[in-house]
Amino acid sequence: MLWGPGSDCGASPAPMEYVSTRGGAGAVDFEGALFSGYAPDGGLFMPQRIPSLDGDTLRRWSRLSYRELVKELCSLFIPAELLPRNTLNDLIDRAFSRFRHKDIVHLSRLKDGLNVLELWHGVTYAFKDLSLSCTGQFLQYFLEKRQKHVSILVGTSGDTGSSAIESVRGQKNMDIFVLLPKGLCTQIQELQMTTVIEDNVHVFAAHGNSDEIDEPIKELFADVDFVRKCNLMSLNSVNWSRIMVQIAHHFYAYFQCAPSLDITPLPVVEIVVPTGGGGNITAGCIAQKMGLPIRLVAVVNSNDIIHRTVQHGDFSLSESVKATLASAMDIQEPYNVERILWLLSGSDSQLTKTLMERFSVSKSLKVPEDLHRELSKTLRSCSASDEDIVRAMQRCWEENHYLLCPHSAVAAHYHYSQPDGTHRCCLAPASAAKFQDAVLRAGLIPQIPPEITALTAMETRSTPLERGQDWAQALREQIEGAARRWRIAGQGVTQT
């Protein structure tokens, strides 16, 4: 194993630290990054250096299970002085204990060279269970060690909310506050959040779209005193821990689909990534920087800002968010693009800060020519209409009797549009069982597991947020109330 720029040849690497993409915040360790949302300067945390893996390490790792890959990767980014390796291994084992498949993730090899990596065998049938189950364990470890409480604030376009809730439900050291866009998630996605009746779970149904619910979240995180007072943090993919775990998807996909690792140079595998907020594609860019020989394809629906950025350097908003069959990708502002621009600019925080501040004001940005050139070398892209999604779902069923969710179908659409011969893996972020309307739209019959059917008969609980209401203030009051209850309970324990 080698280390990236900044380490002395032959010397032990300095402790892994994390810096803001905008350069205006001090470096923090993994624990500091874990308990943060946005960095204090508005940027996102990234590792100060990226570990570099040689061919021998990759060949050795190719024999590892998904679970073991996650352990190896996390150990590179979390120093053993902060989290001992045996403890790290135990936390990851505990995180994956509720997954339905023995391998945690599973590769389905289908006709016409379609390889589908199923990332959805967790509790909520979505890929976010993988990173969030681990992140929940890391949080609980440090909170118990420090005797602290945190308030977790999450906006969701569908799957993040339920996965985040499941990762921390019932934990005494955490309260979670989830904003969902009422009527814009599927019924199952909404029920997976509103049926969790736990004292530490607080769900808000907002009458707005995914980008609109991000606004009060940004406002609260920008209030430094409030963040400090309530120990406010995020479990959206602004949180580095989620990106870190998701790097393993790309390594596992590569090892499953590479024809042979006995040749030099190692063969290239194309990884096709359904993309919304950009966390998974960011993880892929980091895997690539680490030395994994992959070619990345970001595939999007009609909300195509990432596609336009890759193709033309046009990082600008459309007039509105379009509602599509792949609803979890109905996002106009993919915030992880900031991490990608920072990574590809050679960690140029001043440039990243200038670009993102310009975008924040005008909602339109032309990526500088040299940076766009780097982006185009790193990523390919493709967009799919609802009609494309339906056709891909239908073809996959006709050829394989295999149901794709609409997000996975965006990746399959790209695969079906390409000539044969490329070693390729399509990431499947969710089970088709969560998207019955899309399955029916394709003229297919949903296959619904009993755990999902049972949701419709369960009690629900949520707080409505109406248009015209001050959403940030409503959240602020609830978060302050939870923090106050924790302090009072702590005082009671101390006095006892």
N, C-alpha and C positions, 0 to 999 in steps of 0.2 A: 504494500500500500504506500502511496505517496501522499504529499500534501501540497495544496495549491500555493499560489503566490503569497509571499510574506513569511514563509517558514524557512529556517536555516537548514541547509542540506545536512543530514545526519543528526540534527538535533531533535529533541522531543518537541512536538508542536506545542505552542502556547495554548492555554485553556481556551476552549471554544467560547466565543462571545458573539453577541448579536447587536447589530447596529441598525439604525433607521435608514430607510431608502432615501430620506431627505437630509440626512447628515446633521440635524439640529438637536439630537438627543444623545446622551452618553451611552456607551456600550453597557449591555446587561448580560447576565448569564442566562442559561436556559430557564431557570425558575422565573427570572424577571420577564422574559419574553412570554412564557406560558401564562402568566397572570396579567398580561396586557391585552388591550384591544389594539387600537392604533397607537403608534409611538406618540410621545408628548408633542412632537413637532408636526403631527398629522401623517407621517410616513408609516411604513410597515416594516416590521423587524425581519432581517435576513442574517444568516451567518456571516461573520466577518470574512471567513474564508470557506471555500468549498473543498472537502476532501477529494483527492484524486485516486482512483483505483486502477491498478495495472491489470494486465491480461491474466496473470496467474491468480490474482484475487477473484476476478470475475469467473474464471473457470472453477475455482473452489466453491464460490457462492452458488454456482449453477446447480449444485447438488442439494441445496438447502430447500426446506419447505417454505411456504409463505410466512408462517409464524416465525421461523428462524431468521428469515431475511429481515423482517421487521426488527427483530432484536439486534441484528448486526448493524443495520442502518441507524437505529436510534442510538446505539452505543457510540457512533461516530460524532453525534451531535449533542449528546448529554454526557459530560465528564463523569467518570466513576466516583470522583470526590464528591459530586453533588448527589448522584443517585447510583449506589453500588450496583455492579453488573448483575449479581444474583437477585437483588431486589427488582431491578429493571425487568429481568426475565420473568419473575413472578407476577409483576404487574401486567405484563403483556399476556401471559397465560390467562390471568384472571379476566382481562379485557375480552379475550376471544372465547371464553367459556360458554357463552350463550349463543354462539353461531351454530347454524343448523347443519352445515356441511363439514365433514371431518377435515377437509383441507383448507377450510376458512374461505378461500376463493376457488373457483373451478373453471377450467377451460373447456368449452364445448367446441369440438372440431366439426364443422358443418360442410355441406357441399359447396362447390365452387371456391374452395380455399377460404371460406369465411370462418375465422377463429374468433370466438366470443368469450372474453374473460368476464365471468360472472362475479361481480363485486358486491352482490346483494344478498348474501346468505346470513346477514345479521338480523336482529330483532325486528327492525322496521322495513326490511326488504330493500334497503338502499345502500349505496357504497359508502355513505357518510358514517355508517355504523362502524366501519373499520377504523377510521382515524379518531372518531369521537369516543369510542369505547376505550381506546388507549389514553386519550387526553383526559377523560374522566378519572381514570386510575391515577395518572400523574398528578392531577389536581388534588385528589383526596389524600395522596401520600404527603404532599407538601403541607396541605392544610392541617392535617392531624399532627404533623411534626411541629408546625409553628403555632398551633392552636388559634387558627385564623378562620374568618368567614369571608366569602366572596358573594357578590351579586353578579350573575351572568346575564348579559343582555344580548339577545339573538334576534336578528331579522331572518325570515325564511321565505323562500319562493316555493317551498314544498317539502323537501326531505330534511333539510338541516334541522328544523325545529324538533321534529319527532326524534331524530337520532340524538340530538343534544339533550333532550328531556330524558331519554332512556339511559344516557350515560351518567346522569347525576340524580335521577329520581330517588327520593327518600333519604338523600345524604344530608346530615345535620349541618355540615359546614358550608353548604351552598344553597342559595335560592336562585332559580332560573326564571327569567322573564322573556317570553317569546312573542314576537309580533308576526302574525300571519296575514296575508292579504285575503280578506273574506271573499269567498266565491271564486278565487283565482287558483286555489289549490284543488286537487281532486278531493272528493268526499272522503276517500280513505286516508289521504294525507292529513286532512283536517281532523278526522276522528282519532288518528294516532296521536294527536296532540291534545285534543280536548277531552279525551277519555282518561287521561292520567290524572287521577284525583289524589294528589299528594300535597302536603302542607308547603313544600318547597318549590312547587311548580305553579307558575302564573302565566296563563295564556291570554293574549290580547288579539281579538279579531278586528283588524283595521279595515275601514272602507277606503282602500287605495291599492295601488299596484306595488310591485316589489321595490322599485326605485323610490317610491314615495315613503315607504316604511323605513327606508334607510336614513331619511333626513332626520327624524327625531333621535335616532341612534347616534348619528354623527354629532348632533348638537350636544347630547349628554356626554359623549366621550371627549368633546372639546372643552368641557367644564372641568378643569384640572382639579379644583377643590372638591367638587362633587365626586369625581372618580376616586380621589384619595379617601374621602370620608366614608364612602360606601364600598370601597374595594371593588370597583366596577371593572368587569372584564368581558371579553367576547369569546364565543365559540364559533363564530363564522370563520370562513377560511382566511380572515385577516389574522387569525391566530396561527403562529408559526408551527405549533405542535401538529396541527392538522396537515399542513403541507409536508412536514417531515415524514409522517407515517405514509402519506400517499406516494412518496418516492418509491416505496416498495412495490406498488402496482406495476410500475414500469420495469423494474428489475425482474419481477416474476413473469410478466408478459414476455419480456425478451427471452428469458431462459426457456420458457415453454415453447416458443415459436421459432427460435434460431435453429437452422438446420444442423449445425455442428459447431462446436467450440474448439475443434482440433486444428483449425486453420488459422493462419496469420496473414493479413489482419483478420480480426473477428468479423463475422458477417453482420450486415445491417438488417434490422427488423423495423418495419414501419408500425408505429403505435398510433391508432386513431382514437382521439379523445373528444367525446361530447363535452361541449364547453359552455358554461354559463358565467359564473363569477370568476373563473379562470384558475381555481386552486389546483385542479388536477393537471392542467397543462403547465402551470408553473413548476409543479413537482417533476414533470417530465423534463423541463428545461434544466432543472438542477441535476437530475439523473444523467442527462447528456453531458453537462459540465463535469460530472464526476468520472466520465470516461465510458459510459454505457453507449455502445454504438447503435443508437436508435434514430430514426427519422420521425419527427412528430407532425401530426396532422390535427389541427384544431377544427372540429366540425360544429357548426352552429345551426340554429333554426332561422326563421325570418328576422329575428333580432340579431343583426349580422355585424355589429360594430367590430368584433375581433376579426372577422373575415375581411372587412374593408381596411382594417389597420394592416393586416398582413399583406394584402394584395396591393394597396395603394398608399399606405401610410396615413390613412384618413381615420383618425381616432376622434369621431364626432358623433353626437347623439342624433338619432332620427327624430321625427316630430313626436312620436309616441311609441310606447311599448306595444308590440303586437301580441295578442293572445294566440298561442299556438297549441298544437297537440303535445309538444314537448315543453310543458308549462314550467318545469323547474329551470329551464334555460331562457325564460322570457325576461331577460335582463339587459338593460341598456348601458349600465355603467359597471363593467367587469373590473373591480378594484384591483385584482391581482395582476393586471397588466402593468401596474406600477412596479411590481417586483421583477417582472420580465424585462422591462426597459432598463431598470437598474442593473440587472445581471448582464444584459447584453451591451450596456454602455461601459463595461469594465468597472462597475461599482461607482459610477460618477453620480454622487449624491446631489451635487449642485445642479447638474443638468436635469436630473430626475425631479428635483424640487421645482425648478423653473417650469418644466413641461407640465407637471401636475397642477401647479398653481394657475398656469395659463388655462388649462382645461377646466379647472374649478370655476373660473370666472366666465369663460365664453362657451363652455360645453362643446368646444371644437378645437381640435389640435392637428396640425400637420407634423408628423414625426420627421425629425431631421433626416436628411438623405442617407448619411452614413449609418445611422442607427436603424433606419428602415431596411437598409441592405443587410445588416446583421440579423434583423428579425426575419427577413425573407429566407436567409440561409438556414435559420434555426427551425422555422415553422412553415408548413404548408397549411392551406385552409380550404374549407368548402362550406357552403350553406345549403340547407334543404328546406323546401316548402312543405306544408302539410301534405300536399299530394305526393311529394317524394317520400315522406315518412310512411304514408299509407302503402305506397307501392312496395317499399322495402319490407314492411311487415308482412304483406301478402306474399311476396316472393319467398321470404324466409320460411313462412308456414307451408307454402306449397311444396317447396323443395325438401324441407327437413322436419315438418310437423313440430316446429319450434317457435314459440311466441316471443317476440321482441317487445320491450317497452318502447314508447315513441322516441326516447332519448337514445337508446341503443340503436334504434332504426336509423337515426341520423348518421351514425357511424357506418351502418350496413349500407346505406345509400351511397356513401363515398366508396366503399369497397366494390359495390356492384358497378360503379361507374368507371373503375380502373381496369386496365388490361391485366391478364393473368401473369403469374410468375413472381410477383413480389411477396416476400415473407412479411405477413401483416397480422396484427392483432387488434381487434376492436374492443375497447373497454365498454362494458355494459354496466351502467351506473344504477339501474333499478330493475326490479322484477315487473313483468307485464301485469302481474296481479294488482298492482297499485293504480293501473291506468285502464280501467275497464271501458271507459267511454272511447278511448283511442282504439282499443281492440275491436269494439263493436263498429266503430267508424270504418275499420278495415274489413268489415264483413266477417270477422272471426269470432270465436266463442271464448269468452274469458275463462281462465282456470283460476279459481279463487281458493286459497288455503283456508282451513277452518278458523285460524287465528284472526284472519282479516274479516271473515263473515261475522264473527262474534262481536266486532266493534259496533255494529249498527244497533245492538241491543243494550249497549253499556251507557251508563250515566255520563253526561258531558258537563264541562264547566269552562267558561271563558268570559272575558270582559270586553264588551264592544267599544271600539274607538270610532266615533262618527266624524264625517267630514265637517270642518269648521271648528272641531274641538282641538285644544292644544295638546297634541299627543305627547310631546316631550314633558309637559308638566304633569300629565296623568301618570306617566311612567316614573317620573321623578318622585312623586308622592308614594307610589307603591314600593319603590326600591328603598327609599328612606325608611319606610315603615318596617320592612323586613330587616334592615340593618339595625334599627332600633330594638326590635324584638330579640335579635341575637345578642346585642349588648346587655340587655336586661337579663336574659337567660344566663349569660356568662357571669354577671354579677351575683345572681342567685346561687350558682354553683360555687363561686368563690366564697360567699358568705357561709354556705353550708359546710 
